[in-house]
Amino acid sequence: MRSLWFRLWMGVLLGWAHLVAAQEYSLRFYGHGPNDIDRVKIPIDNPHRPVDVSHNFTIEFWMRALPGENTANVCAANQWYFANIMIDRDIFGDGDYGDYGIALGNRRIVVGVQVGNNATTGVCGNTIVDDGVWRHIAITRNASNGQVRLFVNGVQDAVGPTGSNTGNISYRDGRSTSYPNSDPFLVLGAEKHDYPGSLYYSGWLDEMRISNIIRYTANFTPPSAPFTTDANTVGLYHFNEGSGTTLTDVSGASGGPSNGTLMVGGNPPGPAWSTSSPFSPPMPVELDALTAFRMPTGEVQLQWKTYTETNTARFVVQRSTDGLQRWDDIGHIPARGHSRQVQRYTFTDAAPPASPRLHYRLRVEDFDETLQFSPAVALHTFEEALYVFPNPFADRFHVRTALVGRWQATLFDALGRVVLTHTSEQETDTLYPDALPPGLYTLVVEQGGFRRVQRLSKR
């Protein structure tokens, strides 16, 4: 029988060989919400960056989203900012020279465009795109007549009206703003202003190209490999960094590069580099959302998900107490073996040390004795597992929990009276206390025998 050290060494070699062969990554967004996290910010002014397109343009990218993770039920061009926002080149207020946004609403792509104080135009798609499959999305905009076209996997999915929102749509160079941390940016994965009530994108993005021409006027064959740049490419992002907080523009456009910065935050931390990609075969095990929380009773609860499992035997939980230098096995649980559906796992470290440098990771063992390792995650507190936004709220607020299982929310008014109760098993859900008067409220969320209290204000 092969020794454990031999198996470990072979697992490392195989994992290294796979990464060398593939060299493909994407970014996984978790839709965490406001506070300038879980997004990529690309500056477009001071100085002007070429990715700030002005007239004709094509924006294309690959996306993958899972059913139920994006909850917006609107799909209208003039309401794109109420959908789960994927790409935001908005400004606060009317469009000045112009602005636009791309979002996921009612499971479809929605695009909105505005110039000055014109009414917003654009398109709402017809194809459901949040089915867990990688899809190529292309949006073209015609500056002479204002028309927007949407293509999904190379097939024209929707065509917008003509006659308004024509001409320059760029961010005006040197424009003064009261929102310098959001207005002069192209933002991926989030509503850039964190406006109360906004919804955020949960899913993957990969291989984005921005061009200063209309590339598609009829159905076409989607690319089967990463793009190469040309004279009309003003922004090109392969998403292949795999680590760090820089998204690199490799277009070579004059005045560039238009690099982006990952604003990482939330639990699990997003955006996160992922090996899922439209250009590489799936991994034997596709892991996601590994988290570790110290519960109020002292134990540590680990959770993770898999989207695919092939010949998978078990997950071995490893713990490090010295800042990732040494890893100790602390337990294991069996895998499903073969699966093409989302599987959820939990593991409890019943006697964790009090080390401030506590980290966890998974060693995935297959039945053929090959190995795969997850990224390491730091320990978080139970309070960090729950997030409520926006606060203050207007007609609704969202509850997001990183823990698995049923939870109950109870809202109390300033006199301690129960004014709303809500039970859910979704990771993110929306509550609608729109009939309540403005004022201060107390929200109590209970899950797994534990309780979290948060003060809320209704405007």
Buried (B, 14 or more C-beta within 10 A) or exposed (E): EEEEEEBEEBBEEBBEEBEEEBBBBBBBBBBBBBEBBBBBBBBBBEEBBBBBBBBBBBBBBBBBBBEEBBBBEBBBBBBBBBBBBBBBBBBEEEBBBBBBBBBBBBBBBBBBBBBEEBEBBBBBBEBEBBEBEBBBBBBBBBBEEBBBBBBBBBEBBBEBBBEBBBBEBBBBEEBEBEEEEBBBBBBBBBBBBBBBBBBBBBBBBBBBBBBBBBBBEEEBEBBEEBBEBEEBBBBBBBBBBEEEEEBBBBBBBEEBBBBBBBBBBBBBBBBBBBBBBBBBEEBBBBBBBBBBBBBEEEEBBBBBBBBBBBEBBBBBBBBBBEEEEEBEEBBBEEBEEEBEEBBEBEBEBEEBEEEEEBBBBBBBBBEEEBBBBBBBBBBBEBBBBBBBBBBEBEEEBBBBBBBBEEBEBBBBBEEEEEBBEBEBEBBBBBBEBEEBEEEEBBBBBBBBEBEBEBEBEBE
